[in-house]
């Protein structure tokens, strides 16, 4: 697969790039059952991406979001595999998509905590690279769309499962650095 990806070319620059991003700002929308809440959650994480000389990039992204919206406390931990394509000689432009490989959701309300690892989702992103001292400064935007199902808790020795699923749509601004070689 490595040789297939490194052999494909569609007019991209012939430089390899190693990129590292961190989120700086995020806005989230959470849908729990029929209720919807929008606000800022505390977001942290990072992503790394290796762009081959043909412009195709492979990466890994991890994001953790937590906070309270409308009386419910949330913690989300997500890991995605990313595939992207980069064009540009002096200025780089990247479009990409990510697939959730591992997601965990936790929520607490009325003194009861629920958790699940039953999640599905995807992400789309775009990045701009600006040359800077033999590397590049990066600015990007990423939107994650993830659904969590079957939240469970132990109440009085009994396993309780929430009927409602939680849908998280989060948009984040990322900044980073890239190394060209």
Secondary structure, 3 states (H helix, E strand, C coil): CHHHHHHCCCCCCCCCEEEEEEEEEEEEEEEECCEEEEECCEEEEEEEEEECCCCEEEEEEEEEEEEEECCEEEEEEEEEEEEEEEECCCEEEEEEEEEEEEEEEEEEECCEEEEECEEEEEEEEEEEEEEECCEEEEEEEEEEEEEEECCEEEECCEEEECCCCEEEEEEEEEEEEEEEC
